[in-house]
Amino acid sequence: MLVCKKHVKDVLKKFDVPHVSKLNEVTCTCSICNKNAEVKIFYSMPYSRKDGKLT
């Protein structure tokens, strides 16, 4: 979910374990208000290595 500065706290409250990264030189709009997005909030899924262990 991409959000503007105003909506970062609102969206963080909705996710159980969010990950956050700042957007650099990307032109996207906020998922809530359509202003310029500055932050990406997302879930990161664990992945399996060749030995089958989660990292």
N, C-alpha and C positions, 0 to 999 in steps of 0.2 A: 504494500500500500504506500503510495507516495503522498506526502502531506506538506503543508506549509508550516512555518514556525508556530502559528497560532494553534494548530490542531495536533501537535506532537503529543502533548500530555493526554489529550482525550483518547487518542488511538492507543497509546501505551497501556492505558487502563483496560482496554478491551482484549489484549493479548495475554496469555498465561506466561510465556517466556519469549518476549520479543527480542529481536536483534535490530540494531539501528546502524545505519551508515549515512553519512552526509553526501549529498549529491554534488558533484563537481562538474561544471560545464555541461550539464544535461538540462534540456528544456522539457519539463513535464509539468503537469498540473496537479494540484492537490485533489485527492479523491473525494474530499468533502465539499470544498468551496470553489474549486477550479482556479484558484490563484496559483502563482508559480510555486512548485514543490521544491523544497530544499532538503528533505530528509526522506530516506527509504526505511520503512519499518516492515520486518518480515520474520517468518519462522525459518529456521535452518534445520533441515532434516538430517539425521545421522546417516552415514553411508557405510556400506560394508567394504572391508578390504578383501583381498584375495583369500585370506585365512578365515574369513567369516566373522571376524570380530567387528563390533561397531566402534567407530571412532568419534 
